[in-house]
Amino acid sequence: MDKSSTRWILLSIALLFSLSLIIIQPNAYAEGIDVKSFSLEETTIISVENNSNEEINTIRIWLGSDFNFKSFKTEKSWVGEKTPQGVVIFTSSESIKPGELVKFGVKTDKVSTGINWKALDNKDTQIDLGKVLSKELPGITTVPEDTVVPEDTVEQNSGPSISSDSVFRIVPEKPNVGASIRVTGDKFGGSQELDFYIDTKKIGSFVTDENGHFMTTMKIPETQNDGRVDFKIKDKEGEEKKVSLRIEKIENRIPDSETTKLTIQGIPNMVHRGDFLEIFGTGDPNSAITSTVTNEEGEIYVTRTAEVDSKGNWKLAEPIIIPLDTPFGKYSATITDGRQNILKQWTVESDKIIIIIPSNLKFELGEIMKFNGTALPNKPVEVIIEDPFGKEIFSDIIQIDESGFVNFVYQTTQNSIKGTYTIIITQEKEKEFIFTGLGQLPSIPVKLEFDSLHYKAGDIANIALSGKASEVISLLIIDPSDKPKGDSILITLQPDGRGSYQLDLEGYTSGVYTAVVSKAGDESQEVFTVGLQTGSGEIEAKITKPNYLPGDSILLLGDTSENVLLTVSLMDPDGNIIKEKESFSDKNGKITESSLRIPTDAKHGMWKINVKSGANFDIVEFEVLATLEEGMIVSVEEGVDVGGVGKTISIKVNGAQQTVEIEIIAEDGKVIETLSFPASDQGAIDLPWLIPKDTEPGLYTISVVDAFNSAKTTYLLE
């Protein structure tokens, strides 16, 4: 991974994604495959070097029972997927050939002492497995101002401390007065003590590593004036490198006065049934606000209270979802903090096409998320669910009857990620975002959406933005070489939390770009393309399995010419196009498309994926297996060996309804273990079973029963 790639990665999750800047030390070895890792708190970098004679196509990693993966990052051409059992599976269109190396970054819910791994070939045959223990990632020590660094802690280096090639950057690029900033640099002298300045004021000192790289944290003084300043790196000889940036005033600074103005935000003038509102404002510090909502007749509808903190800020403890049965009309809220009173008015209207809400604001791990509402009758809706990191974890196309009623569910697991889940509902040209929380209350994330995937150079790209009411968000464009294209763009959202921006593509070269929108620690990104060609080369497409079940996701991989615009169509056995979308090949000609999913009501038979660009195309055929039509089906697959714990098998059930009772029965009829597990909305269960250590070899029967059906299969334990 080159430095430009790293620069883009730092825009996401700084340390987790800095794969190429980390020196990996040996800490685990397996015959044929060398696995190493470094950790810093919950972040771990894993490198896999193939020293065997086999090609590696899949890497599986998992943790102990007390740990969970929160997120992961892969190198380009690799795709990761987290299973309900907490196993992360990395796959790629390009295998790891003998002598090659690949790196992955993962983040866990708490500090993990080790990660189990398994390497497989293109036939899912195990090549090797083991457990890697992490060493601590060495950090860069920041030395406070006026602290003398002992001479014996700094290695002498014959080269210059600062050269013409030395570079450094400040993150974020528009810091605030009093804020902490991250300073990173490369191509300085190795093991050198350097000083950090803002204009003429020394802020602190640090020492570079042996390769001349550093990553440290500094704090901008509270007394610093806003405006453009020079950030400087100086050595002991007076040589320096500088970056000129603007320091902003602290946002939302509360005036230093006895009474802060009473305000309320988060309620637009026009409100619709199903709207998700986060209501906040300012008031007299250390007081409390009371909000009394009345209808047109003056009848009290609801009363809410909130505490005002020492800085004069308040926020309702829970977001509000406007109920589906809220009467249309005008509403008023009288807000008081004991000293001041304000009146806020709004109207509940009926012009919203898609109105869907979750049954709860917060669901618990393992609980079924339920959603219901209305949309246009007799027209299908597409449902996409994204986890708190923006990864698509579910999609389906739901047929709506003449009633217009919409009802769907999603089964979470104990290993699901806690946070705010985004549900994207699309029907024709209408699109709505729905938010719910898993394990915690939801918060409105920042989101962006382009009006197209592909543009011509010189076009105007229309970007729709969403977030919290009236907040200021930052938009940054990353070019095809993974470098920022210009400075960040600040955009103020409207009182309803929506906004738009017209991006002028004049001067944009051909390639794949990424737009990143962020606010504080929240971030979202979308890919768009400029000037791609069609029909410029042969297309070779493939999928990872010969058959699928309804509800399964599909990973489409392939090769063609670089920077080619593609159309991908999913077709059922009757030739109907179920889903069609634009896609593209990257600068290396690689195709990776993971947004296709078999509908839950899919017809049994041979399906097709048509990958087309101009006159060139390739068709991939696969079988969709029947489930509910054939009743319940149970199968058993080899599981993983958990070091120090034992061996597992994976019990898979399809066509199940409600909760399923599972019995493992020995040859003599003795029930070894009884399990109970709820089926997903797709009627599927994928349950790992840890085989007790004292279990004798032999033929075992796995019997499954739900409220309507039963099924059996056998498993030979050797």
ZILIN-V122375 format. One record per backbone hydrogen bond with DSSP energy under -1.0 kcal/mol. CO is the residue of the C=O (numbers start at 1). NH is the residue of the N-H. If there is no record, write none. Layout:
CO,NH
CO,NH
//
This chain:
2,6
3,7
4,8
5,9
6,10
8,11
9,12
13,17
15,18
17,19
32,51
33,30
34,49
36,47
37,135
38,45
39,137
40,43
42,108
43,40
44,106
45,38
46,104
47,36
48,102
49,34
50,99
56,96
58,120
59,90
60,118
61,88
62,116
64,67
68,109
71,107
73,105
75,78
77,93
79,91
81,89
83,86
87,83
88,61
89,81
90,59
91,79
96,56
97,100
100,50
102,48
104,46
105,73
106,44
107,70
107,71
115,132
116,62
117,130
118,60
119,127
119,128
120,57
120,58
121,124
125,121
128,119
130,117
132,115
135,39
143,205
144,147
150,153
151,154
161,189
163,166
167,186
169,184
171,182
175,248
176,179
179,220
181,218
182,171
183,216
184,169
185,214
186,167
192,208
194,206
195,234
196,203
196,204
197,232
198,201
201,198
204,196
205,143
206,194
209,191
209,212
212,188
213,209
214,185
216,183
218,181
221,224
227,247
229,245
230,199
231,243
232,197
233,241
234,195
235,238
239,235
241,233
243,231
245,229
247,227
248,177
255,257
265,280
269,347
271,349
272,275
275,322
277,320
279,316
280,265
281,314
282,263
284,287
287,308
289,306
290,336
291,304
292,334
293,301
293,302
294,332
295,298
299,295
302,293
304,291
306,289
309,286
309,312
312,283
313,309
314,281
320,277
322,274
323,326
329,348
331,346
332,294
333,344
334,292
335,342
336,290
340,337
342,335
344,333
346,331
347,271
348,329
355,374
357,372
361,437
363,439
364,367
367,412
369,410
370,359
371,408
372,357
373,406
374,355
381,398
382,426
383,396
384,424
385,393
385,394
386,422
387,390
391,387
394,385
396,383
398,381
401,378
401,404
404,375
406,373
408,371
410,369
413,416
419,438
421,436
422,386
423,434
424,384
425,432
426,382
427,430
430,427
432,425
434,423
436,421
437,363
438,419
447,466
449,464
453,529
455,531
456,459
459,505
461,503
462,451
463,501
464,449
465,499
466,447
468,471
471,493
473,491
474,518
475,489
476,516
477,485
478,514
479,482
483,479
489,475
491,473
494,470
494,497
497,467
498,494
499,465
501,463
503,461
505,458
505,508
511,530
513,528
514,478
515,526
516,476
517,524
518,474
519,522
522,519
524,517
526,515
528,513
529,455
530,511
533,565
540,559
542,557
546,623
548,625
549,552
552,598
556,593
557,542
558,591
559,540
563,533
564,585
566,583
567,612
568,581
569,610
570,578
570,579
571,608
572,575
576,572
579,570
581,568
583,566
586,563
586,589
589,560
590,586
591,558
593,556
596,554
598,551
599,602
605,624
607,622
608,571
609,620
610,569
611,618
612,567
613,616
616,613
618,611
620,609
622,607
623,548
624,605
627,630
628,631
633,654
635,652
637,650
640,648
642,645
642,646
646,642
647,691
648,639
649,689
650,637
651,687
652,635
653,685
654,633
658,679
660,677
661,705
662,675
663,703
664,672
664,673
665,701
666,669
670,666
673,664
675,662
677,660
680,683
683,656
684,680
685,653
687,651
689,649
692,695
698,717
700,715
701,665
702,713
703,663
704,711
705,661
709,706
711,704
713,702
715,700
717,698
//
